[in-house]
């Protein structure tokens, strides 16, 4: 495939940035990728393992002459980075992000974008519990969704090109407005993560069940909770603080459903439980049919 962007800058050198580099290289999409991370240690590791073609020592140096700039930092750091890189952005450059919330990112980044720079927010729905410069891999985005939330007046040709870039990385791509994105992700990602963190915390606090028993006898459901709860704490702190309204709305609905299930268990209402569990099975079947997981044992994972 032909090079789509001569120079790409990634700010932040974790799982997503690393995977962007490897996937872009795999598909031959980028002439040069320049990276930057705030931590000197992270930059040193990136240089050691050959992550990116060049590692800059400042965000401004990284974005110099870049045709595409990707902000791969926690949501809470977006405004500071946007302010820092703004004077060095090339006229006509595309700036995007990979943040898990969009309303807060747009509010943080948009005011700092110079005239003539195209800001196109995005969110790849792909990840693992791993983080840091060694965690990226080329296949991360394959058959996963990337959601774009273009702002009114976005240049259609730049939007089409950026969409094609994600498709060439292996992603399925869709577009929606930022508020709807944040509500959808509160359902599919943010609240489930909060529940996982809570359940692992309950296990940690329950004195009558020892830590060794939790580790030794973990069933598949709890193991999945611990996988989710091992995700980057800084990123998830920022996600919940920046998408609080949508998350609180879904958490309130979850609490109502949980109370109803508690009542059914307390009163022995087996019919309610059976009907509820039958209805929710359909969601799992839909995820498998959409190719977003497999029906193989252990939730499609290779290791127990």
N, C-alpha and C positions, 0 to 999 in steps of 0.2 A: 504494500500500500504506500502511496506517496506521502511525503511529509506534510502534515497539516499546519503545524506551527514551528517556525524556525527556532524560536527560543521560548522555553517554558520555565517559569520560576515557581517553585513550591516553597511556601513559608510554613515551617513545621516539618519534622522529619520522622513521623511515626508510621503506623500501619498503613494509613491511606496514602500518604505521600510516597512511601516506599513502593507500594503496589502500583501507584500511578507511574512511577519511573519504570518498573519492570514490565508493566502491561504496555506502556507506550513504546518501549524498546522492542518488545515482542512483535508489535504491529508496525513498527517503523514509522510512527506518527510524528516524532519530534526530532528536530535537528540537534538541539542541545537542551538539556535540563539542568537548571541551576537550583541548588537547594540552600536553605538557611534554617537554622534552629537557634533559639535563644541560648541554649545550653552549650558551652564550649565542649563539654564531654560528648554530647550528642553529635556535634559537628565532627569531632575527632573519630568517633565510631563510623560515621557516614563516610568519611574519607578512607578509613581503613578497609571497609568492605566494598568500596566502589559504588556507594549509593549516590546517584546523580553523576553527571559528567563533571560538575564543578561545585564545590561548596564555598559559598561566600561567607564573609565575616560580618555582614550586616544585612538587614532586610532590604535596605535601599540599594546596596550593591547587587543583591540577588535579582531585583526586578529591573535593573538597568537594561533597556532595549528588549525586554521580554514582550512577546506577542500575546502570551497567555500567562496570567498570574493566578495561582491557586492557593487560597488561604486554608491551610490544613492545621489550624490551631484550635484550642478550645474556644467555645462561643464567647466566654468572658474575656478573651484576649483579642477578639476581632477588631474592636475599635482602636486600640492602641496600635495594632499592626497597620490598619488602614491609614491612620494618621501619619505613621512613620514612612510608609511607602509612597504616599500620594505625590510628593514633589518629584519623585524619580520615575513615575510611570510614563511610559511611551505613549504619545498621542495615538489613539486608535486601538490601544491594547484592550484585551478582554480581561476583566478581573472576576473571579468566581470564588466560591468557598465550598467546603464539604461539611458544613455544620449541620447538626441534627435538628436545629430549630431554624426557622426562616424569618419570622417576624422580627425577632430580636437582632438577628444578623443584619437584616436590611436597615433597621433603625440605627445600628452601630456603624455600618460601613458606608451607606449611601451618601451621607453628608460630606464625606471626605473625598469622594471621587471627583477628579477634575473633569471639566467639560471635554468631551471628545473621547473619554474612556468609557467602555461598555461594561457595566456591572450586571452579571447574569448569575444570580444565586442558584446553587445546586446542592443536592444531597444524595450521595450514593448510599443505597440501603445495603451495605455490605460491611462486614467486620468480623472480628473474632475477639476473644478476651485478651489477646496479646497486644502489646503496645511497644513503642520504641523503634529505633532505626533498623533493628534486625528482624522485625516482624512482617515486613511486606513480602508479597509474592504476586506473580503476574496473573494468576487465575482468580484473584479475589473478586473481580467484578463480573466474571463470566455468568451469564444468565441471571444476574441480579438487576434490580431496578435502580435507576438514577432519576430522581425527580428534579425537574427544573422549575423554578418559580420566577419567571421573567417579570420585570417591572413594566408598567405602561410606557409605551414609546420605545421599547427595546428594538434595536436595529435587527430586522428580520434576517438579513443575510448572516450577521454575526451569530445570531441565535441558532440558525440552521447549521452553521459550521460547528459551533460548540456542541450541539446535539449530536452531530455526526461523529465528533471526537469520542464522546462517551460510547456511542454505538460501536465504534471501531475498537474500543477497549474491551468490548464483550458485553456491555450492559444493554438491557432494555431501558428505554427512556420514555418518560411521560412528563406532562406539564400540568401544573395547577397553581392556584393562587396561594400566597404564603399562609393566610389564616387557615385555609382548608388543609394545607400540608401539616400545620402544627396540630390540628385536631386529629387527623388521620394517624400521625406518628404518636400522639398521646395514647391512642388505642393500641397500635401495633407494636410499639417499642417502649415508650417512656414509662407508662404505668406498669407494664409487665416487668421492666427492670426494677422499679420501685418495690413491687411485690416480691421479687426474687431477693433483693437486698433485705427486705423485712423478714422473710422466712428464714434466711440464713442467720440473721440477727436473733430471731426467736430461738433457733437451735443453739446458738452460742450462749444465750441467756438462761436457758432452761436447765437449772441445776440438777434435776433428777435424771437427765440424760447426759452422759459424759461425752467429752470431746472425742475420745477414742471410739465410742459407740457410733457417734455421728459419722466419723470417717469410715469406720469398718463396715457398717451396715447400710450405707447410703444406697437407696434404691434409685432407679433411673430418674425419677422426677426430681428428687433432691439434688442429684448430680447435675442436672440441667440448671437448677437454681444457682448452684455454686459456680458453674461456668459463667452464667450471666453476671453474677455478683462479683466476679473477679475482674470485671471491666474497669477501665481507667477511671479512678475516682474524681480526678479534676474535671474530666470531660463531662461526667454525669452530674456532678454538682452544678456545673454551668447549665446543662440541659434543663434541669428542674427549675433553676432560678429564672431561666429565660423563657420557659414555656409553662409558667405556673398556672395561668388561667385554664388552658386546655387540659393540663394534667390534673388539676383539682376537680374539673368537671367530670372527667372520666373516673377519677378515684372515688368521687361521690357516687357515681352510678355503680361502680364495683362494690362499694360498701353496702348499697341497697340490695344488690344481688346476693352478697355474702350473708346478710341478715336473713334473707328469704331461705337460703340453704340451711342456715343454722336452725331456723324455725322448723323446716321440714325434717331435719335430723332429730331435733328434740321431740317432735310430735309423732315420729315414725311414719312420716308421709312418703312412703316408698314410691308412689306413683309420680309425685312431683320430682323426686330425684331422678327417676328413670327417664321421664320426659325431658328433663333439663339436659341430662348427659347425652341423650339421643340427639337432641337438637345441636349440641355443641360439637358432636363428632363430625358433622357436615363441614365445619370450618376446616378441620384437619384434612378431610378428603379434598377440599378445594385447594388447599396449599400444595398437596401432592400433585393434583391434576395440573396445577399451574407451573409445575416444575421447580418449585421453590424449596422442596425437600423430597426425600424418597420414602417409600413405605418399607424399606429394609429394617431389620431389627435394630433396636437401640437408636431410634430416631435418625437413621441414616448416617450415623457416625461410625467410623471404622474401629474405634477403640472403645472398650467398655468403660 
